[in-house]
Each structure stands twice: as C-alpha cells, then as structure tokens.
Amino acid sequence: MDPRPVLVGLLVVLLVAAAAFVPQVGGDAGGSYDPVAFEDTVKLGLTDAAAVEVRASNRTVPQGQVFYSQYRYVVGYYGVEALVSDLQRPGRERQVGRPLAVFVTAYEGTELRVNDDDELYIPSTTPATVSWVPADSATYVVGSEARTPAGEVVVPFQTAAAAREFADAHGGRVLGWDAVRDLDLPGIEATRDRMRTAVAERTGWADRQSAAAHALLDRPVSVVVGEDAPTLAAAVEQAPPNTTVRLPPGTYEANVTVSKPLTLRGAGNDTHLLGDGNGSVVRVHSPGVAVADLRVTGVGNSTSPDVRPEDTGEWDYAVQMGYGYGDAAVSVVESDGVLVSNVWTRTPANGVLVRDSDGVVVANVTVVGSGEWQDGFMGVMSMRARPVVQDSTFVGGRDGVYMHLSDGLVVRDSRMVGMRFGVHEMYSSDILVANNTVRETDVGLITMTRPRGNALVDNDVRESGAGIAISGSATYVAGNVLVDNRYGLQIPSETSLYEHNVVAYNEIGVRATALLPSNTVVANDFVGNDRPVVAPLGPLRVWTVDGEGNYWDTAPGRDRDGDGTLERAYRPTGAVDGRVGRVPGAETLARSPAVAGLRTLQEAVPGLRSRGAVDLAPSVSPGRPTVVERLNATRPEPSTARDVTTDRTLDPQP
C-alpha cells in the first residue's frame, strides 16, 4: 500500500487542528470575574454521600471557587481546606494554569453555630444568606472546634470582627488569606506513600478481623442435630451461648434465626440446609455468630423488603428499600464480628446480606446466581456495614459484591464471573479491593457516587465491557492487569493515582472523561490496545510526573542518551501518534520535521494545545516486563466476551 495518500490526509488533519486553536491575543486576563452558582462548577472536596447529607439538613460547609487561566470551567471546592490544598497541588498550574480569581463563602450575619456534634449549621430561622467574597478580602478562623464531614474546617468571614467573635466562642486562630494559603494541609490528591500506607493498614485490619472471626470455629460442641435435638431450630434454642451446634451430613428443612452467639457448623456440601423458598434461610441477629461448612438452597426470591423500616426521611431510604432488605442464604443484621465461611448456595436473590454490622467476615463462600443478571441480585450485599469478603467465588446474578454506605469494606482474593459488575461501590469510601479475578462482566470493578480514598490493587479483569471504571477522588488504582476488554480503564475520577497497571489487548486502553485534569497516570504499561486512549471530554491531560511517564508499545522515538525515556513526547490521542501501529506511514509522519515543528509551537502557546492526553517522558521498556512478555507470548485473539456474553460452563457445582 502506498502510504503517501495517508500521510497527506494526516497532514491536513494537523493543519485543521492547528487552525482551530488560534490563541486570542490581548484582552484583560486579570479583569473582573463574578462568582457563579456553586452547582455550575466542577466540584472537589466532599463525597456524594457527605454532600447529600449536608444538603438534606441545616448543616453547612464553607465553599470556594476558582477561575483558572487555562481551564474553561470554574472549579468549586467544598471546604477552604480543599481549595488551598488544590492550589498547593504539584502540577496543578501545568494542567489548568494560574488562578485568575478566587472566591469563598462568607458567613457574615448568618448566626453560624456549632452543634453538639461539632458540625457547622445555620438556624433555619436565619434570614441572611451566605455570600461570595474575594478570598483575599475575607478573614478566616482556623483550628476551631468546628468540623465538617471532611474533618477540620477553615471558616471564612467577611470581616475580622465577625471572625474574632466566632473564635472567641469556638476557639481557633484568626488569619488572613496569605497565612491560610501557607497552611500545611493534607493534600486532596492520592499520593503514592499515603495510599500504600492505607493499603497496608486496611490489609492489616482485614487480617485481624479474619483471625478473630475464624476463632469462632474453635468453640466446643454442645448440641448435635439429630442426636441431642430433633431439628436445627430446637438445637439452636437448646445450645448455650459460645458453643457449637454441629450438623452431620444430611438435609435439614428449616429457616432458622440465631439470636445468641453460636457456631453452626456442618460437614461441607454434604450438609444441606433447605429453605422453604420464602425469606432468608439463616438469619443472624447476634454478634459473634459463625455459620460454616454448609450448602444452602431454597432461598426466597424477594429482592425487595421483607421487613419495611419506618421511613425517617433519610435521603437514601429508597435505596435501602430497593437493596438492603431482600432475601439471602445468610442474612446478618445488626450483628458485629460474624463469620460466614465455606458456604455454597444457589440463590435467586442475595447470597449473603450484611446490614448495620461491623467486622463481618465472608470467607470461602460460593454464590451461584441467575443466568441473566436482570433476574438476580447480589453475591454479597453490604448496607451500612464494613465486612471483609475474601477467598470467595461469585457466578451469575447481578453483582458479585455490592456496597452502600460501607466505608472501609475489604474485598480480596475472590473470583467473579458472568454478571453485571464484579464489585459495585455506592457511597462508600476508604475501601480496599485487592487481588480479585473478574471475567465476563459489563464492568469488572466500578466505583460510583464520587467516593474518596478507595484502593483497587492487584486485580485481574478480562473479557468484560470495561475492566475498571473509577468515579470520585483520591482513588488508588495500582498493579491491576486489564486484558481483552472493550475498555481497559475508564477514568472520570479526579486527583487519583494510576500506577503499575498493565492495560493490554483491549479495544480501547483508557477512556479518560474527567472534566478536571488532576489525575496522576504514571508507570503503567499500555500494550496491544486497538486504540491506546480516547478522551472525548476535558482539556489536555499530562500523564508525566517528575520525568516519569508510561510505557506505550506504539510510541515512536529513540532514547539516544540512554536514560530510559524516549526523546519525544507521545500523544496517544493525537492525530498522528494515535495512529502509529494502525495506519501505514503514521510512524514516518510522527518523526517528520513538520510534526516536530507543530509540537514545539503547541508546547509554547497554550491556545494551540489540543485536548486529549500527552506523555512527556514515555518509557523505553515496560515497568512489569514479565507480565507483558507473558501476554505478548499468548497474543490472545479478540474475545467474543467483549460483547459481554456469558459462559455458563463455569458455574461451580457443590
């Protein structure tokens, strides 16, 4: 094929792109700006859960907004602390430019108070409203007793007198804007050291919970069903607390409730608990219960409430009703420190439901759900709880693990196959999802509702619509292997860190859709993707930090000085670079003087910069060569699972 027509066409694309980004000369960049409505900003600083709780009450959180010189949208901040931390964030000016105007909300005349929980609130009878003022004209109270859902709060006032009055009542120092800008505040972004420490701490907590829960299996046997009591219900009633009810092999027809600390232990799949098809089969209503070594069927098919709690007007009442009160093989309600271990179940509803309980351990469980995800429900349903889910297998049904308001939950060393989502986060922060294997899902691992501080590490997701899709902020996505999906990574997140991931043989390696270019994407390996990156929204993203970039198998260029990086930047979304490896002649054009000249001009003039992504220091070699070599050796053909089909031959049997 003659590459010359292709080269000409690509040159035309470049010229048109350049013409579209002619910079405007002149104008008053430091002119006047008016604050916009906060709902019209791109927001940082609070999770969706915290923000909706504040809006549903008379509590208040100070807000800020900034106009940046190289960013078309106004950035809004929940909290002056978030605003200042972002102004201090390394790389921020390179991405969005310098701040042109900064505003904060001032509490002059609002009768601002602090409630018994140290939360800021404005009495509903107060006629005055919070007003926007320039940040450098406000006076701030720092270190008071007041708190917001994000922690310690900097409270702005329009006058120094109002600030001193608040400080006299609630403590703290009165500072001006320059002093506030110099405060040593924790950053809002995910950093390598901070997130690796968090992963270690969450792993340690899960280890301790698992050890404590498994110790419940060491209780002495007090009752043997069939020998000491005729039925399981009778045995549970007869057994003293902190002992074991043993179930020999056989089938036991019972829906049972355990309301004291007992261990129910069978003989594995040979011990069959058969429910009557209505409600949950085993209902746990006591801390310190263990349910182990059983096969459970006959679960009710209700995924809606069997018990309807009082509608207290909570913002998530509808979610509670729709998700948290259905049937399950084992339901754990208001019961801390429970163990569910080595349980196999086939269920039209939930496998294990955990509600309002802390430290529940679900280990070595197998849940087989419906063939079509629309007909089933969750392998593990966590509602306002913090369980550890480990060493388990989930096949079919809707989601492998679903969570709602489950901060700190841990899912590790488990397998999910043939469902909508492998792990589905809703309104849950500081979770750990580690070392899981996911196949044939719509999305392998997905976080929604703008959580904060989640960590997804060392997972392997393949043959799915998307490998990992991340919403929220300060998320850590590291060490994952994402292969043969339609999308490897979907990134609508902010201030998050993506490192040491292998994104290979996907139709699209990364779909970057965040409006605010604040993520750190470094030390990843992008190999064999049909298209490395698409970025339909937002400005240019720079995926390089302190001279560290990523490995791109199609990046053109040379490493003449032997420092391990190519001497030219790589634009995976560019009209030329994005076609290298796919279009004949694209690599030749990428090395041409014309393209080099246009790149130099674009780097010098912000108005000429195209949207998309650029790596300023692409690596010569992969960061995880063993993984990449193994994948290259297999060279998998595109899988039909990219169309999200399901292979039911993978259903485990008891």
Protein Blocks (a to p, Z undefined) as FASTA:
>chain_A
ZZklmmmmmmmmmmmmmmmmccceejjfklccddddfklpccehiafklmmmmmmmcbdc
dddddddfkbcbdcddehjklmmmmmmpghklmmnopafbdcdddfehklpacdfkopac
ddfklmbdcddddfklpccdehiabdcfkbpaddddfbfklmmmmmmmngpadddfklmm
mpccddfbdcfklmmmmmmmmmmmmmmmmmmmmmmmmpccfbdghjlpmbfklmmmmpcg
hiacdddedddddddddfbdcddddehjmlccddehiajfbdcfbehiacehiadehiaf
bfbdfbdcddehiaklmmmmmmmmcccfbdcehiehiacehiacddfbdfbdcehiehia
cehiacdddfblklmccfbdcehiadddehiaceehjbfbdcehighiacehiacehifb
fbdcehiahiacehiacehifblbdcehhighiacehiacehifbfbdcedehiacehia
cehifblbdcfbghiacehiacehifblbacfbfbdcbccehiacehiablbdcfeccdd
ddbeehiacddfklgcddfkonopafbdcdfkbmklmmgojaghklmmmmpmklmmmmmm
mmmmmklpcghdddfbbcfbdfblmlmmmmmmnopacdfklnopadfklpccZZ
